[in-house]
């Protein structure tokens, strides 16, 4: 029996080169699953993505997903993509095994936490406040550059990393600090700014888009204080969940989030197409 991909819808293509198309995974002429291929992400058209890969229950554990994913990579190569991305729900044990077997490397993970009813208290001697306009302008330059560098360190081409960073910030902060629901805060300790956090709405809850302790103030517990400030901010806005993303390899941040009760909801993977 032969497992192949067959288009199940028209190719969507833009003048800029972005593409997407749904496919069925078939064994001979029988449909056994489906997936969507796209190179329309903020990473740029050199990066393709396998989305919503699913194999029908009766055909699981027969290698259908493996062959479907490998065939999808060939399609993306034909589109000119040099890298492929895929995301797997944390509860999908089969999807996580497949990603590992096919040589995908974790680029990061999404995590989430159910917030307590009572806002957590900040440690004595620290306080949060809104960024000033001048602080915001300086932060935005650093944030765009830093986020792009994070992706470049994980193998993304510089042009694609920059495009994603600029697109993500523009989409999430269309009106800058006046964007509805956005909270851009700094943490002060003994009257000195020691870090910042950006919290905003996302998917029915709140999301930590950026959080960092100033380098000269690290190792003093301010990261935990910033996350407590984020939780207080989310609760004050009426949210009961707070989510975030952590890059692979950022072990100190991952340990902090786990100690605060955050748990993975999705693992994100990447692979070079050679």
C-alpha positions in Angstrom: 0.0 0.0 0.0 1.2 3.5 -0.9 0.8 6.5 1.5 0.7 9.8 -0.3 -0.5 13.4 0.1 -3.3 14.7 -2.2 -4.5 18.3 -2.3 -8.0 18.7 -0.8 -8.4 22.4 -1.7 -7.0 25.1 -4.0 -3.5 26.6 -3.5 -3.8 30.0 -1.9 -1.0 32.3 -3.1 -0.1 36.0 -2.6 1.9 38.3 -4.8 4.6 38.3 -2.1 5.1 34.5 -2.3 3.1 33.3 0.7 1.3 30.0 0.1 -1.1 27.6 1.9 -2.9 24.5 0.9 -4.8 21.7 2.6 -3.9 18.1 1.9 -5.4 14.7 2.7 -3.1 11.8 3.7 -4.2 8.8 1.6 -3.4 5.1 1.5 -4.0 4.3 -2.1 -7.3 6.1 -2.7 -8.6 6.0 0.9 -8.4 9.1 3.1 -6.7 8.3 6.5 -5.8 11.8 7.7 -5.2 15.5 6.8 -2.9 18.4 7.3 -2.4 22.0 6.2 0.8 23.4 4.7 1.7 27.1 4.8 4.5 29.5 4.2 2.4 32.5 5.1 3.8 33.0 8.7 5.5 36.0 10.1 8.8 34.0 9.7 8.7 34.8 6.0 8.2 32.6 2.9 11.5 30.7 3.5 9.9 29.0 6.5 7.1 26.6 6.0 4.8 25.2 8.6 2.9 21.9 9.0 -0.4 22.6 10.7 -3.2 20.5 12.1 -1.7 17.1 11.2 -4.2 14.4 12.2 -4.5 10.7 11.4 -8.0 9.1 11.7 -8.2 6.8 14.7 -8.5 3.5 12.9 -5.2 4.2 11.0 -3.0 5.4 13.9 0.2 3.6 14.9 0.8 2.5 11.3 3.3 5.1 10.2 0.7 7.2 8.3 1.7 10.4 10.2 5.4 9.8 9.5 5.0 9.3 5.8 2.5 12.3 5.7 5.0 14.6 7.5 7.9 13.5 5.2 5.8 14.1 2.1 4.8 17.5 3.5 8.5 18.4 3.8 9.0 17.5 0.2 6.1 19.9 -0.8 7.6 22.7 1.3 11.0 22.1 -0.4 9.3 22.5 -3.7 7.9 25.8 -2.5 11.4 27.0 -1.8 11.2 26.7 2.0 14.5 26.2 3.8 13.0 25.4 7.2 9.9 23.8 8.6 8.1 24.6 11.8 5.5 22.5 13.6 3.6 22.8 16.9 2.4 19.8 19.0 -0.1 19.9 21.9 1.5 18.9 25.2 -1.0 16.1 25.6 -0.2 14.5 22.2 2.2 11.8 23.2 2.2 10.5 19.7 2.9 13.9 18.1 5.8 14.4 20.5 7.3 11.1 19.6 6.9 11.8 15.9 8.6 15.1 16.1 11.6 13.5 17.9 11.8 10.6 15.4 11.8 13.0 12.4 14.7 15.1 13.8 12.7 18.1 14.8 14.3 20.2 17.6 12.3 22.1 20.2 12.5 25.8 19.7 10.3 26.7 22.7 7.1 25.9 24.5 3.9 27.6 25.5 2.8 27.4 29.1 -0.2 28.4 31.1 -1.5 28.8 34.6 -4.9 29.1 36.3 -4.6 32.2 38.5 -5.6 32.2 42.1 -8.6 34.2 43.2 -6.5 36.3 45.6 -3.8 38.4 43.8 -0.3 37.4 45.0 1.5 39.9 47.1 4.7 41.5 45.9 7.8 41.1 48.2 8.5 44.0 50.5 10.5 46.8 49.0 9.4 46.3 45.3 6.6 47.9 43.3 5.3 48.0 39.8 4.3 51.0 37.7 3.5 51.9 34.1 6.4 52.6 31.7 6.9 56.3 30.8 6.7 57.3 27.1 10.5 57.5 27.0 10.9 54.1 28.7 8.5 52.6 26.2 10.4 54.0 23.2 13.7 52.6 24.5 12.2 49.3 25.4 10.6 48.8 22.0 13.9 49.1 20.1 15.5 46.6 22.5 12.5 44.3 22.4 12.3 44.0 18.6 16.1 43.4 18.3 16.2 40.9 21.2 13.2 38.9 20.0 14.8 38.6 16.5 18.1 37.5 18.0 16.3 34.8 20.0 15.0 33.3 16.8 18.3 33.6 15.0 20.0 31.7 17.7 17.6 28.9 17.0 18.4 28.7 13.4 16.0 31.1 11.8 17.5 33.2 8.9 18.1 36.8 10.0 15.6 38.3 7.5 12.9 35.9 8.7 13.6 36.5 12.4 13.5 40.2 11.9 10.2 40.0 9.9 8.6 37.9 12.6 9.7 40.2 15.4 8.5 43.3 13.7 5.2 41.7 12.7 4.5 40.3 16.2 5.2 43.6 17.9 3.1 45.6 15.4 0.2 43.1 15.7 0.2 43.1 19.4 0.8 46.8 20.0 -0.9 48.6 17.1 -1.3 51.7 19.3 1.8 51.4 21.3 1.3 51.7 25.0 -2.2 53.0 24.3 -3.2 49.6 22.8 -6.4 48.5 24.7 -5.7 45.8 27.3 -1.9 46.2 27.0 0.0 46.7 30.3 3.7 47.7 29.9 5.2 47.9 33.4 8.5 48.3 35.1 9.5 46.9 38.5 11.2 49.1 41.0 13.3 48.0 43.9 14.4 50.6 46.4 13.3 53.2 43.8 15.5 51.8 41.0 14.1 50.1 37.9 15.2 46.5 37.9 13.1 44.9 35.1 10.0 45.1 32.9 7.0 43.0 31.9 4.4 43.3 29.1 1.0 41.7 29.7 -1.9 41.7 27.3 -5.1 39.8 26.4 -4.8 36.6 24.2 -7.3 33.8 23.5 -9.7 34.5 26.4 -7.0 35.0 29.0 -3.9 37.1 29.6 -0.4 36.6 28.1 3.1 37.6 29.1 4.6 38.9 25.8 7.9 40.0 27.3 9.5 39.9 30.7 13.1 40.5 31.7 15.3 41.5 34.6 18.0 44.1 33.9 21.3 42.2 33.6 22.9 44.0 36.6 20.0 43.1 38.8 19.8 39.4 38.0 20.1 36.7 40.7 18.1 38.6 43.3 14.6 37.2 42.9 13.3 40.0 40.7 12.2 37.5 38.0 9.7 36.0 40.4 8.5 39.4 41.5 7.9 40.4 37.8 5.8 37.3 37.3 3.8 38.0 40.4 3.3 41.5 39.1 2.1 40.0 35.8 -0.4 37.8 37.6 -1.7 40.7 39.6 -2.1 42.7 36.4 -4.0 39.9 34.7 -6.3 39.4 37.6 -7.0 43.2 37.8 -8.1 43.0 34.1 -10.5 40.2 34.9 -8.5 37.3 33.5 -8.2 33.9 35.2 -5.5 32.4 33.2 -2.0 33.6 32.3 0.0 32.1 29.5 3.6 32.6 28.1 6.2 31.3 25.8 9.7 30.2 26.8 12.5 29.5 24.4 14.3 26.1 24.5 17.5 26.4 26.4 16.3 29.1 28.8 16.6 26.8 31.7 16.5 29.5 34.5 13.2 30.9 33.1 11.7 27.4 32.6 12.5 26.5 36.2 11.0 29.7 37.5 7.7 29.2 35.6 7.4 25.6 36.7 8.0 26.6 40.3 5.1 29.2 40.0 2.8 26.5 38.7 2.9 27.0 34.9 2.5 23.9 32.8 3.2 23.2 29.1 0.3 23.5 26.7 2.2 23.3 23.4 5.7 22.3 22.2 7.1 24.2 19.2 9.6 22.5 16.9 11.8 23.4 13.9 13.9 21.6 11.4 16.2 22.6 8.5 15.1 21.3 5.1 18.3 20.1 3.4 
